[in-house]
Amino acid sequence: MVFRAKHVLTGRHKEIIAMILDGATNKEISESLHITEGTVKTHVYNIFRKTEVTSRNQLLSNILGKLSLTLLP
């Protein structure tokens, strides 16, 4: 998933974004991926920084907005 050319996300970032889309908490993500909750927070911070958002809601809104644009005829 790339929001813009400068926003290259790693495979792990894409995994975490997918889990956020499913409504997973940091704790649930950490348990599922077998990493610490602190590591999840670092990944989420980096995702926010790369996508220029400040919250999960804003991230989801951007993703859903871009998805709806790709689905339009």
N, C-alpha and C positions, 0 to 999 in steps of 0.2 A: 504494500500500500504506500503510495507516494502522494502527498498532498500537492507539492510543487517540486520542481527539480531539486531545490535545495533541501528538501525535507526527506532525505532517504532514511527509511526506518529499517532497523535490523529485523531478522526473523523473530527474535525474542520480543521485540516491540510489537510486531504484528500479532504474535500469540497473545500478548497481554491485552492489546486492543480488542481482539476477538472475545476475550473473557470479560472485559469491561462491557462490551456490547451485550453480553449475556447476563449482565448485572452482578458479576462476581465482585466480592470485596477484596481488599488487599490480602486479608488473611486467607480467603478461599483460593486466591491466585497463588499465594506462596505455598500452600499445602499441595495444590495440584501440580505445580512445577518443581516442587522440592527445593525451594529457595527460601531465604529468610524474608520476612515481611519488610525489613529494611531495604533489601535488594529490590523488592517489588516497588517500593516507594521511589527508589532511585530511578528505576525504569520509567515509572509513570511521570516523574519530574522531567526526564529526558524526552519523553513523548510530548509532553506539554510544551517544552521549550522548542522542539523541532517543528511542531505544528502551530506554534504561536497561539496557544489557548491557555487558560488559567484554571479550568475545571473539567471534570468528567462530562458534565452536561454540555459544555461548549464543544468538547471533543466529539461527543455523540451527535450534536446538532450539525457540526461541520461534515461528519461522515454521512449522516442521513441526507443532508442537503446535496452533497456531491452524488450520492447514490440516486436520488430522485432525478437529478439532471441527466444521468446516464440512462435512465429508464424512459425519459420522454421521447416521443417519436421524432 
